[in-house]
Amino acid sequence: MSAKTSQSGSKAGGKRGGLAGAMTPGRITVLVLAALALIFIFENTRSTEIRLLIPLVTMPLWLALLAVGIIGALVGGYFMRRRR
């Protein structure tokens, strides 16, 4: 059976379905921060030198920032998963 709807077309209980229900303020904030991080990463296009213990590696700065961001996301996801 489907949920009863009011005249405005929303589901019973005031809950919204579809895209409007999925866009919470927290998710919007995360999307905005992710977009700003990507803009910051791809605006930094010069080369940089990074010392990895002993070897010295030269790479574009955007690639180094993207790698650090991915590592941070993986570590954060790992610790958030362990908390549950």
MINUKOL-547040 format. One record per atom (N, C-alpha, C): chain; x, y, z; atom name; residue number from 1. Coordinates in steps of 0.001 Angstrom, whole numbers. Layout:
! residues N
SITE | c | c1 | c2 | c3 | a | k
SITE | A | X | Y | Z | CA | NUM
...
***
This chain:
! residues 84
SITE | c | c1 | c2 | c3 | a | k
SITE | A | 835 | -1175 | 0 | N | 1
SITE | A | 0 | 0 | 0 | CA | 1
SITE | A | 880 | 1239 | 0 | C | 1
SITE | A | 410 | 2269 | -650 | N | 2
SITE | A | 1175 | 3508 | -685 | CA | 2
SITE | A | 723 | 4417 | 451 | C | 2
SITE | A | 1611 | 5355 | 802 | N | 3
SITE | A | 1287 | 6291 | 1880 | CA | 3
SITE | A | 219 | 7267 | 1401 | C | 3
SITE | A | -654 | 7669 | 2318 | N | 4
SITE | A | -1691 | 8628 | 1966 | CA | 4
SITE | A | -1058 | 9997 | 1728 | C | 4
SITE | A | -1604 | 10712 | 794 | N | 5
SITE | A | -1071 | 12043 | 495 | CA | 5
SITE | A | -2111 | 13096 | 786 | C | 5
SITE | A | -1631 | 14281 | 1111 | N | 6
SITE | A | -2545 | 15405 | 1308 | CA | 6
SITE | A | -2781 | 16071 | -42 | C | 6
SITE | A | -3486 | 17164 | -55 | N | 7
SITE | A | -3796 | 17833 | -1307 | CA | 7
SITE | A | -2558 | 18461 | -1938 | C | 7
SITE | A | -1536 | 18782 | -1146 | N | 8
SITE | A | -327 | 19381 | -1713 | CA | 8
SITE | A | 559 | 18325 | -2369 | C | 8
SITE | A | 268 | 17065 | -2171 | N | 9
SITE | A | 1018 | 16006 | -2825 | CA | 9
SITE | A | 2154 | 15444 | -1998 | C | 9
SITE | A | 2360 | 15924 | -771 | N | 10
SITE | A | 3433 | 15376 | 57 | CA | 10
SITE | A | 2928 | 14136 | 779 | C | 10
SITE | A | 3862 | 13287 | 1170 | N | 11
SITE | A | 3489 | 12053 | 1855 | CA | 11
SITE | A | 2993 | 12340 | 3262 | C | 11
SITE | A | 2283 | 11403 | 3806 | N | 12
SITE | A | 1776 | 11535 | 5163 | CA | 12
SITE | A | 2937 | 11639 | 6137 | C | 12
SITE | A | 2842 | 12483 | 7098 | N | 13
SITE | A | 3900 | 12668 | 8078 | CA | 13
SITE | A | 4832 | 13811 | 7712 | C | 13
SITE | A | 4608 | 14468 | 6568 | N | 14
SITE | A | 5412 | 15615 | 6186 | CA | 14
SITE | A | 6768 | 15276 | 5589 | C | 14
SITE | A | 7044 | 14003 | 5328 | N | 15
SITE | A | 8335 | 13615 | 4763 | CA | 15
SITE | A | 8301 | 13780 | 3250 | C | 15
SITE | A | 9420 | 14269 | 2710 | N | 16
SITE | A | 9516 | 14445 | 1272 | CA | 16
SITE | A | 10285 | 13281 | 671 | C | 16
SITE | A | 9908 | 12887 | -503 | N | 17
SITE | A | 10610 | 11827 | -1199 | CA | 17
SITE | A | 11460 | 12399 | -2320 | C | 17
SITE | A | 12251 | 11563 | -2935 | N | 18
SITE | A | 13035 | 11974 | -4089 | CA | 18
SITE | A | 14217 | 12848 | -3722 | C | 18
SITE | A | 14577 | 13739 | -4644 | N | 19
SITE | A | 15752 | 14587 | -4487 | CA | 19
SITE | A | 15588 | 15596 | -3351 | C | 19
SITE | A | 14392 | 16123 | -3159 | N | 20
SITE | A | 14181 | 17112 | -2103 | CA | 20
SITE | A | 14397 | 16511 | -718 | C | 20
SITE | A | 14056 | 15265 | -527 | N | 21
SITE | A | 14264 | 14608 | 755 | CA | 21
SITE | A | 15712 | 14235 | 993 | C | 21
SITE | A | 16467 | 14049 | -92 | N | 22
SITE | A | 17867 | 13642 | 31 | CA | 22
SITE | A | 18785 | 14828 | 306 | C | 22
SITE | A | 18368 | 16042 | -11 | N | 23
SITE | A | 19223 | 17220 | 144 | CA | 23
SITE | A | 19023 | 17856 | 1516 | C | 23
SITE | A | 19711 | 17330 | 2503 | N | 24
SITE | A | 19667 | 17885 | 3847 | CA | 24
SITE | A | 20727 | 18979 | 3959 | C | 24
SITE | A | 20638 | 19854 | 4944 | N | 25
SITE | A | 21652 | 20901 | 5097 | CA | 25
SITE | A | 23067 | 20352 | 5270 | C | 25
SITE | A | 23206 | 19232 | 5950 | N | 26
SITE | A | 24526 | 18634 | 6120 | CA | 26
SITE | A | 25109 | 18149 | 4803 | C | 26
SITE | A | 24279 | 17543 | 3976 | N | 27
SITE | A | 24758 | 17048 | 2680 | CA | 27
SITE | A | 25102 | 18198 | 1748 | C | 27
SITE | A | 24315 | 19252 | 1792 | N | 28
SITE | A | 24615 | 20432 | 972 | CA | 28
SITE | A | 25952 | 21035 | 1394 | C | 28
SITE | A | 26198 | 21117 | 2695 | N | 29
SITE | A | 27461 | 21653 | 3202 | CA | 29
SITE | A | 28641 | 20807 | 2731 | C | 29
SITE | A | 28508 | 19496 | 2796 | N | 30
SITE | A | 29581 | 18601 | 2350 | CA | 30
SITE | A | 29830 | 18778 | 859 | C | 30
SITE | A | 28782 | 18898 | 54 | N | 31
SITE | A | 28954 | 19092 | -1388 | CA | 31
SITE | A | 29651 | 20412 | -1704 | C | 31
SITE | A | 29287 | 21480 | -991 | N | 32
SITE | A | 29935 | 22771 | -1201 | CA | 32
SITE | A | 31403 | 22705 | -813 | C | 32
SITE | A | 31714 | 22094 | 325 | N | 33
SITE | A | 33116 | 21969 | 750 | CA | 33
SITE | A | 33921 | 21108 | -216 | C | 33
SITE | A | 33329 | 20056 | -740 | N | 34
SITE | A | 34023 | 19210 | -1715 | CA | 34
SITE | A | 34299 | 19988 | -2996 | C | 34
SITE | A | 33338 | 20790 | -3445 | N | 35
SITE | A | 33549 | 21599 | -4651 | CA | 35
SITE | A | 34654 | 22625 | -4423 | C | 35
SITE | A | 34660 | 23281 | -3267 | N | 36
SITE | A | 35720 | 24243 | -2959 | CA | 36
SITE | A | 37085 | 23582 | -2873 | C | 36
SITE | A | 37140 | 22373 | -2321 | N | 37
SITE | A | 38405 | 21647 | -2243 | CA | 37
SITE | A | 38921 | 21310 | -3635 | C | 37
SITE | A | 38034 | 20870 | -4531 | N | 38
SITE | A | 38451 | 20555 | -5892 | CA | 38
SITE | A | 38926 | 21801 | -6634 | C | 38
SITE | A | 38258 | 22928 | -6444 | N | 39
SITE | A | 38703 | 24182 | -7065 | CA | 39
SITE | A | 40079 | 24552 | -6546 | C | 39
SITE | A | 40288 | 24452 | -5243 | N | 40
SITE | A | 41584 | 24764 | -4646 | CA | 40
SITE | A | 42677 | 23855 | -5195 | C | 40
SITE | A | 42374 | 22570 | -5322 | N | 41
SITE | A | 43363 | 21608 | -5812 | CA | 41
SITE | A | 43747 | 21920 | -7260 | C | 41
SITE | A | 42772 | 22139 | -8126 | N | 42
SITE | A | 43074 | 22303 | -9545 | CA | 42
SITE | A | 43556 | 23709 | -9909 | C | 42
SITE | A | 43447 | 24675 | -9010 | N | 43
SITE | A | 44018 | 26002 | -9251 | CA | 43
SITE | A | 45525 | 26009 | -9019 | C | 43
SITE | A | 46045 | 25087 | -8249 | N | 44
SITE | A | 47475 | 25022 | -7946 | CA | 44
SITE | A | 48143 | 24085 | -8937 | C | 44
SITE | A | 48668 | 24648 | -10039 | N | 45
SITE | A | 49188 | 23836 | -11128 | CA | 45
SITE | A | 50708 | 23811 | -11216 | C | 45
SITE | A | 51429 | 24585 | -10396 | N | 46
SITE | A | 52894 | 24571 | -10486 | CA | 46
SITE | A | 53443 | 23250 | -9965 | C | 46
SITE | A | 54706 | 23010 | -10295 | N | 47
SITE | A | 55376 | 21801 | -9804 | CA | 47
SITE | A | 55920 | 22043 | -8402 | C | 47
SITE | A | 56002 | 20980 | -7649 | N | 48
SITE | A | 56538 | 21059 | -6299 | CA | 48
SITE | A | 57420 | 19848 | -6034 | C | 48
SITE | A | 58319 | 19985 | -5099 | N | 49
SITE | A | 59183 | 18877 | -4711 | CA | 49
SITE | A | 58750 | 18355 | -3352 | C | 49
SITE | A | 58602 | 17037 | -3250 | N | 50
SITE | A | 58167 | 16406 | -2014 | CA | 50
SITE | A | 59189 | 15348 | -1641 | C | 50
SITE | A | 59627 | 15375 | -399 | N | 51
SITE | A | 60580 | 14360 | 61 | CA | 51
SITE | A | 59785 | 13223 | 703 | C | 51
SITE | A | 59921 | 12039 | 133 | N | 52
SITE | A | 59285 | 10833 | 659 | CA | 52
SITE | A | 60351 | 10006 | 1360 | C | 52
SITE | A | 60572 | 10288 | 2632 | N | 53
SITE | A | 61627 | 9707 | 3452 | CA | 53
SITE | A | 63001 | 9990 | 2835 | C | 53
SITE | A | 63414 | 9258 | 1817 | N | 54
SITE | A | 64730 | 9501 | 1216 | CA | 54
SITE | A | 64616 | 10121 | -175 | C | 54
SITE | A | 63821 | 9576 | -1115 | N | 55
SITE | A | 63808 | 10142 | -2471 | CA | 55
SITE | A | 63078 | 11487 | -2521 | C | 55
SITE | A | 63493 | 12321 | -3462 | N | 56
SITE | A | 62859 | 13612 | -3702 | CA | 56
SITE | A | 62027 | 13481 | -4970 | C | 56
SITE | A | 60714 | 13718 | -4880 | N | 57
SITE | A | 59794 | 13534 | -5995 | CA | 57
SITE | A | 59298 | 14903 | -6447 | C | 57
SITE | A | 59339 | 15144 | -7755 | N | 58
SITE | A | 58786 | 16371 | -8322 | CA | 58
SITE | A | 57487 | 16018 | -9028 | C | 58
SITE | A | 56415 | 16721 | -8670 | N | 59
SITE | A | 55108 | 16463 | -9268 | CA | 59
SITE | A | 54298 | 17747 | -9249 | C | 59
SITE | A | 53234 | 17824 | -10045 | N | 60
SITE | A | 52365 | 19001 | -9987 | CA | 60
SITE | A | 51727 | 19124 | -8597 | C | 60
SITE | A | 51593 | 20359 | -8136 | N | 61
SITE | A | 51039 | 20595 | -6803 | CA | 61
SITE | A | 49612 | 20078 | -6691 | C | 61
SITE | A | 48816 | 20209 | -7765 | N | 62
SITE | A | 47436 | 19740 | -7703 | CA | 62
SITE | A | 47375 | 18237 | -7473 | C | 62
SITE | A | 48321 | 17500 | -8049 | N | 63
SITE | A | 48332 | 16050 | -7860 | CA | 63
SITE | A | 48702 | 15679 | -6419 | C | 63
SITE | A | 49644 | 16427 | -5845 | N | 64
SITE | A | 50023 | 16176 | -4454 | CA | 64
SITE | A | 48855 | 16495 | -3511 | C | 64
SITE | A | 48168 | 17617 | -3767 | N | 65
SITE | A | 47022 | 17988 | -2926 | CA | 65
SITE | A | 45881 | 16985 | -3075 | C | 65
SITE | A | 45651 | 16527 | -4299 | N | 66
SITE | A | 44596 | 15537 | -4522 | CA | 66
SITE | A | 44927 | 14228 | -3812 | C | 66
SITE | A | 46193 | 13809 | -3865 | N | 67
SITE | A | 46597 | 12572 | -3182 | CA | 67
SITE | A | 46399 | 12688 | -1674 | C | 67
SITE | A | 46783 | 13823 | -1099 | N | 68
SITE | A | 46601 | 14022 | 344 | CA | 68
SITE | A | 45116 | 14051 | 693 | C | 68
SITE | A | 44292 | 14670 | -157 | N | 69
SITE | A | 42847 | 14694 | 82 | CA | 69
SITE | A | 42229 | 13306 | 50 | C | 69
SITE | A | 42655 | 12495 | -906 | N | 70
SITE | A | 42135 | 11125 | -1006 | CA | 70
SITE | A | 42570 | 10296 | 201 | C | 70
SITE | A | 43837 | 10436 | 599 | N | 71
SITE | A | 44315 | 9715 | 1782 | CA | 71
SITE | A | 43524 | 10146 | 3019 | C | 71
SITE | A | 43283 | 11442 | 3167 | N | 72
SITE | A | 42504 | 11941 | 4301 | CA | 72
SITE | A | 41075 | 11416 | 4296 | C | 72
SITE | A | 40454 | 11347 | 3112 | N | 73
SITE | A | 39087 | 10823 | 3014 | CA | 73
SITE | A | 39045 | 9337 | 3376 | C | 73
SITE | A | 40042 | 8582 | 2923 | N | 74
SITE | A | 40082 | 7154 | 3254 | CA | 74
SITE | A | 40282 | 6923 | 4748 | C | 74
SITE | A | 41197 | 7676 | 5351 | N | 75
SITE | A | 41436 | 7536 | 6792 | CA | 75
SITE | A | 40202 | 7965 | 7578 | C | 75
SITE | A | 39584 | 9080 | 7187 | N | 76
SITE | A | 38369 | 9526 | 7862 | CA | 76
SITE | A | 37238 | 8526 | 7733 | C | 76
SITE | A | 37069 | 7956 | 6533 | N | 77
SITE | A | 36038 | 6933 | 6327 | CA | 77
SITE | A | 36289 | 5692 | 7155 | C | 77
SITE | A | 37576 | 5317 | 7281 | N | 78
SITE | A | 37925 | 4143 | 8079 | CA | 78
SITE | A | 37557 | 4364 | 9554 | C | 78
SITE | A | 37909 | 5526 | 10090 | N | 79
SITE | A | 37611 | 5782 | 11500 | CA | 79
SITE | A | 36129 | 5994 | 11756 | C | 79
SITE | A | 35407 | 6567 | 10796 | N | 80
SITE | A | 33953 | 6710 | 10970 | CA | 80
SITE | A | 33280 | 5334 | 10946 | C | 80
SITE | A | 33798 | 4438 | 10126 | N | 81
SITE | A | 33227 | 3093 | 10058 | CA | 81
SITE | A | 33495 | 2320 | 11342 | C | 81
SITE | A | 34678 | 2517 | 11935 | N | 82
SITE | A | 35010 | 1808 | 13174 | CA | 82
SITE | A | 34184 | 2301 | 14354 | C | 82
SITE | A | 33710 | 3549 | 14321 | N | 83
SITE | A | 32936 | 4110 | 15441 | CA | 83
SITE | A | 31567 | 3456 | 15549 | C | 83
SITE | A | 31042 | 2947 | 14454 | N | 84
SITE | A | 29683 | 2377 | 14455 | CA | 84
SITE | A | 29630 | 1027 | 15031 | C | 84
***
